[in-house]
């Protein structure tokens, strides 16, 4: 009977394609928007990914990583004195202006790290030596900066390369390395230099220390060390793992801050809901029309002795089949979009496994609703009516 | 084979209630074609639906193959129809997206026969109705008469003891009508099988072994027909 059901479905080409198109659209919209949203939220934690230290210690009112409440210079020593801390280094993080060759300005995310240990340095270099950062007036830039800071971003020959120079707040900066880095939520490229040099690049204020990065002693977890730091110093210490259900993880705290304090989730969520509703509307309407078109045949099957249960199963198989096909095509299209996003570096795109699973369940729910409408209509059709046709 | 006694059926409520079947009595025997004739709206299709087990009656008894239909549950009636009755509908009701052989095999699939065996059996019976070579085609490629022969094959593929036909020649010309009715005669000659045909097409009356005339929900007369000559299709409508 499955073969019979599928032949009836595929035989009505127009409605079959319409059903698949509706579910494709719903899948694409749900998965793509949810993934762009996740990608955007991931970008908000870019500094955490790019610096990579296990513990971030910040001023006690700081709630997310892009918020800076400067700390006292003496806080570094206080944190080092905590027995649970193996090492602790100063970190500068802030947005600064770069003056390009042609006199124009671009904003960058400037990171200042300890010169001796280079703790907080980028994880992957693609050119140059990290150790050259200790030389005077030197910086390491990310791949985005090679185009963003060039005089002609469209001309590959004008890309910033090792040895090129520009100015950060009128102070010379010479490129000694290029690295891979996650893009920032603010859109600006990342530039690393030493902590002392970062303070030179930055307009002076009373307190300049953004955060202290630290690592736990052997035998202690980051969470235990962070708790000890908080108890001892009164500062706020976050672990740096990944988004999850731990409120003491800086990634989690940062993402939830943006979820609660910006309109971003509402905007994306609205689009996802609209995608679902449109999918329901198209699928239910088209499938109902399909059942109506085939009502006399289904009625004849009823008269010939097919039970309501088996007829319902046929409709369910038809609905789930278009659901699987539409979902598959939608996911394929989203993957194509993802490849483009990854190759171009934007828009942000991150698809944890939960997104396609949730989208699959949503699409199957749409199909169940569509099948239910058809099953109800067929249930009202008495087999004797086929004789009256 | 079929014994209908004092059957009553109405539709609607209150002032709009219509008494469609009034104390109807009818018998159909194995090996015979019983025709139920009468003007449009006289209740023939309603009676046929009741005998087929697709419509519940209000009172009376319908006994088909020693089964009292009025006492059977909905599920039992469904299973009974699948096993014991072959249907030929007025508008054929062939599924356009299936091949001829796949359409014919549907009653076997309903009974749980595998699709391979159903296809084999379908092709055998299509040979008998003269459509063997066309088993792979879609119904829309066939003429009206050929489609009706496919419908007959579908009604017979699972070897039901009772075949029920609703206006089988309404959509056919004289030539195709004659071919179809000759097939019905062959079908009805089996001692284990009865054929009931509802029709108002008087071109085919001569094929009946028994004619029951209905009007206004009542059986007016039941007449046995002696076939002194070979039954033939009347090529003009005699009113």
Interface residues (C-beta under 8 A of the other chain):
Chain A: X1 X3 X4 X7 X8 X10 X11 X12 X296 X297 X300 X301 X302 X303 X304 X305 X306 X307 X310 X382 X383 X384 X386 X387 X388 X389
Chain B: X45 X46 X48 X49 X52 X54 X55 X75 X78 X79 X80 X81 X82 X83 X85 X87 X89 X90 X91 X93 X95 X96 X97 X98 X102 X106 X107 X109 X110 X111 X115 X166
